């Protein structure tokens, strides 16, 4: 393996594939944590797993300019103490401190790439579609696993082998690392999952899924940018049931720079496209109502902040009712034509 100072690593697109350090790493083997960082995954690791025939797992970590969170995420994967998993990192050529952090942990990746790539979806697909493991998942660099997360997900998979996806509980925190809430998985039929997050849903970092089905479905859709996980869940739910565990699997940050927040309007458009593609017309119309509510609320707030005397004027370019009627008609007519 090239050393941490290797010039190869600094090339525009360097790829290393090989075996990570044998055995389950002890926390004392890892680089020391940054000053002042204690607890999981800095000074504490996972509990050893009991001996057994644990299913094989592959974890992908796509990375790009998230250096402020990256080390915590990497350590949370390495310190899972899971005896039968591979860890693959893909960085799209970060220009922040990510490069130095990645180099610190080179011995613990089964493969890693550093350089321009096709984005998050391509990075995940490159790992999981090539894996021969039984189960797979991916982590986001601004989130992190909880201790023994892979053990809990594997136990859920072994207890419910009839399922194709298994999801656990999630802790949400803010950008100051303060607890916001716990979000347990809410599972339903395909039509229920189409009402994603607002009525049903779960956090992607707290999931594991069957890789044979992932490969059969040809992985994530590269045309989807903001809700690639939801699109995958809808396709997977059409092929099989989902299982859950009450265990807290991951901690996710309500990060205003995350795609779901930063590109909220684009996400709404993509969610509508996903609902249409999966023949979930009712869910699509329902989301149009949510979208219109958001526009009305935002515009009222803007009017209130600007001039109290114009509060009763027509909102924006459409009233709420006109917007809904217009979009419902266009969405419904398009759906009917394609079904004819």
Secondary structure as GFF3:
##gff-version 3
##sequence-region A 1 340
A	DSSP	three_ten_helix	7	10	.	.	.	ID=ss1
A	DSSP	beta_strand	13	17	.	.	.	ID=ss2
A	DSSP	three_ten_helix	27	29	.	.	.	ID=ss3
A	DSSP	beta_strand	57	63	.	.	.	ID=ss4
A	DSSP	alpha_helix	67	78	.	.	.	ID=ss5
A	DSSP	beta_strand	85	91	.	.	.	ID=ss6
A	DSSP	alpha_helix	98	104	.	.	.	ID=ss7
A	DSSP	three_ten_helix	106	108	.	.	.	ID=ss8
A	DSSP	beta_strand	111	115	.	.	.	ID=ss9
A	DSSP	alpha_helix	120	128	.	.	.	ID=ss10
A	DSSP	beta_strand	135	139	.	.	.	ID=ss11
A	DSSP	beta_strand	144	145	.	.	.	ID=ss12
A	DSSP	alpha_helix	149	159	.	.	.	ID=ss13
A	DSSP	beta_strand	163	173	.	.	.	ID=ss14
A	DSSP	beta_strand	179	183	.	.	.	ID=ss15
A	DSSP	alpha_helix	190	193	.	.	.	ID=ss16
A	DSSP	three_ten_helix	204	206	.	.	.	ID=ss17
A	DSSP	beta_strand	207	210	.	.	.	ID=ss18
A	DSSP	alpha_helix	211	216	.	.	.	ID=ss19
A	DSSP	alpha_helix	228	237	.	.	.	ID=ss20
A	DSSP	beta_strand	241	253	.	.	.	ID=ss21
A	DSSP	alpha_helix	259	262	.	.	.	ID=ss22
A	DSSP	alpha_helix	264	277	.	.	.	ID=ss23
A	DSSP	alpha_helix	281	306	.	.	.	ID=ss24
A	DSSP	three_ten_helix	308	310	.	.	.	ID=ss25
A	DSSP	alpha_helix	320	339	.	.	.	ID=ss26
###
